[in-house]
Amino acid sequence: MPLTVLLVDDEPLVRAGLRAILQAQPDIEVTGEAADGAAVLPLIRQRRPDVVMMDVRMPLLDGIEATRAVLAAFPDPPKILVITTFENDDYAYEALRAGANGFLLKRAQPAEVGHAIRLVAAGSSLLFPVALRRMAAGRTNPRARALLERAALTGREAEVLRLMARGMSNQEIAAALVLGTETVKTHVSAVLAKVGARDRTQAVIAAYESGFVTPG
């Protein structure tokens, strides 16, 4: 079964370009389009996409609020990949903090677009960890610091979180720590539960903003 994608962007040319790129991917299918975040919820109910590609800047409901709405409306929401023009976009970072699973630059190459969709859908590694590190640089959050302190991660879980922040997949973490992949999955699940994160992106943001991991 192909991965199904919903495109959400207020620029018709951007949507057309993304559709052309994704239609060339044998394992990806575009299942619908919207010009604003306000149209996202009914389309998700109708089309049940695996991934929503969401522009962060839209006139009626931007990608940040639309992301919050999606996560609040669905117990098992689709993955959300926000698309932005600027790499160090505060809007994109706030969308990630709101629960988006990753971000993609509009100038990305066609191969990167397909790769991003697959990676976000799989959820086994962090999308563009270096760019996320740059976005997080200089940002602190006392609530995140308190959360990480209360999480009481074991030594192994702390190691796993640090490697997650470097963008390593479960398989790469397993190789680095000489563990089985299933054991790593168990540790990752424990980290997400203790940190109260929906996915790796949320856990890594908390790790950066708390000072547990230092960007750079």
C-alpha positions in Angstrom: 0.0 0.0 0.0 1.4 3.4 -0.9 1.8 6.2 1.7 -1.0 8.7 1.3 -0.3 12.4 1.6 -2.5 15.5 2.1 -1.0 18.7 0.7 -1.8 22.0 2.5 -0.4 25.2 1.2 -2.1 28.5 0.2 0.1 28.8 -3.0 -1.3 26.7 -5.9 2.1 26.6 -7.6 3.7 25.1 -4.5 1.0 22.4 -4.3 1.3 21.7 -8.0 5.1 21.3 -7.6 4.8 19.0 -4.6 2.1 16.9 -6.3 4.3 16.4 -9.4 7.2 15.4 -7.2 5.2 12.9 -5.2 3.3 11.5 -8.1 6.6 10.4 -9.5 7.3 8.3 -6.3 6.0 4.7 -6.8 5.2 4.3 -3.1 3.5 7.7 -2.4 0.0 8.8 -3.4 -1.4 12.4 -3.0 -4.9 11.9 -1.6 -6.0 15.5 -1.5 -5.2 19.2 -1.3 -6.2 22.2 0.8 -5.4 26.0 0.5 -5.6 26.7 4.2 -5.3 25.0 7.6 -8.9 25.6 8.3 -9.8 22.9 5.7 -7.5 20.3 7.2 -9.8 18.5 9.7 -12.6 17.6 7.3 -10.2 16.4 4.7 -8.4 14.2 7.2 -11.7 12.7 8.2 -12.6 12.0 4.5 -9.2 10.9 3.1 -7.4 9.4 6.2 -3.9 10.4 5.0 -0.7 8.9 6.5 1.1 12.2 6.3 0.0 15.9 6.1 2.4 18.3 4.4 1.5 21.6 6.0 2.7 25.1 5.2 3.4 27.0 8.3 2.3 30.4 7.0 -1.3 30.5 5.8 -3.9 33.4 5.9 -6.8 31.9 7.9 -5.3 29.1 10.1 -1.6 28.8 10.1 0.3 25.5 10.3 1.0 25.9 14.1 -2.7 26.2 15.0 -3.7 23.6 12.4 -1.2 21.1 13.9 -2.7 21.7 17.3 -6.2 21.2 15.9 -5.2 17.9 14.2 -3.6 16.5 17.3 -6.5 17.5 19.5 -9.1 16.1 17.1 -7.7 12.6 16.3 -6.6 9.9 18.8 -4.4 8.5 16.1 -3.5 11.5 14.0 -1.6 11.4 10.7 2.1 12.5 10.8 2.6 16.2 10.1 5.4 17.4 8.0 5.6 21.2 8.0 7.0 23.0 4.9 8.7 26.3 5.1 10.8 28.8 3.1 13.4 29.6 5.7 15.6 27.1 7.6 15.6 29.0 10.8 11.9 29.8 10.7 10.4 30.5 14.2 7.0 29.5 12.8 8.4 26.1 11.8 10.0 25.6 15.2 6.7 26.5 17.0 4.9 24.0 14.7 7.4 21.3 15.8 6.8 22.3 19.5 3.1 22.1 18.9 3.5 18.5 17.7 4.6 18.4 14.1 6.8 15.4 13.3 9.3 17.2 11.1 9.9 20.0 8.7 11.0 20.4 5.1 12.3 23.4 3.1 10.4 24.4 0.0 13.6 24.4 -1.9 14.3 20.8 -1.1 15.3 18.5 -4.0 12.7 16.0 -5.2 14.6 13.0 -3.7 14.6 14.8 -0.3 10.8 15.3 -0.4 10.1 11.6 -0.9 12.7 10.7 1.7 11.2 13.1 4.2 7.7 11.6 3.7 9.0 8.1 4.3 11.1 9.0 7.3 8.3 10.9 9.0 5.9 8.1 8.3 8.2 5.5 9.8 9.1 7.6 12.8 12.3 5.7 13.6 14.7 8.6 13.3 14.8 12.3 13.4 14.3 14.4 10.2 17.1 16.9 9.6 18.7 16.8 13.1 21.4 19.4 12.3 18.8 21.9 11.2 16.7 21.2 14.3 19.8 21.7 16.5 20.3 25.2 14.9 16.7 26.0 15.5 16.9 25.0 19.1 20.2 26.9 19.8 19.7 29.5 22.5 16.2 28.5 23.4 15.5 27.5 27.0 12.4 26.4 28.7 12.2 26.0 32.5 9.2 23.6 32.1 11.3 21.4 29.9 14.1 21.4 32.5 11.7 20.5 35.3 10.2 17.8 33.1 13.5 16.2 32.3 14.5 16.3 36.0 11.2 14.5 37.0 11.6 12.0 34.2 14.4 10.3 36.1 15.9 8.6 33.0 18.1 5.7 33.6 21.7 5.9 32.4 20.9 3.8 29.3 17.8 5.9 28.5 19.9 9.1 28.8 22.4 7.6 26.3 19.5 6.7 23.9 18.1 10.3 24.1 21.4 11.8 23.4 21.8 9.6 20.3 18.3 10.4 19.2 19.2 14.1 19.3 22.1 13.3 16.9 19.5 11.9 14.5 20.4 8.3 14.8 17.8 5.7 13.8 17.0 2.7 16.1 19.3 0.5 14.1 22.2 3.1 14.4 21.6 3.4 18.1 21.6 -0.4 18.5 25.0 -0.6 16.7 26.5 2.3 18.7 25.5 0.8 22.1 25.9 -2.8 21.0 22.2 -3.6 21.7 19.4 -5.4 19.9 17.1 -3.2 17.8 14.1 -4.4 19.9 15.9 -3.4 23.1 16.5 0.1 21.6 12.8 0.4 20.7 11.9 -0.4 24.3 14.3 2.3 25.5 13.0 4.8 23.0 9.4 4.1 24.1 10.4 4.5 27.8 12.1 7.8 27.0 9.0 9.1 25.1 6.7 8.0 28.0 8.8 9.6 30.7 9.3 12.8 28.8 5.6 12.9 27.8 6.6 13.2 24.1 4.5 12.1 21.2 7.5 11.2 19.1 11.3 11.6 18.8 11.0 15.2 17.6 9.2 16.3 20.7 11.6 14.4 23.0 14.6 16.0 21.3 13.1 19.5 21.5 12.6 18.9 25.3 16.1 17.7 25.6 17.5 20.8 23.9 15.3 23.3 25.7 16.0 21.7 29.1 19.8 21.9 28.6 20.0 18.1 28.9 21.5 18.1 25.4 23.4 21.2 24.2 22.9 22.3 20.6 26.3 22.1 18.8 
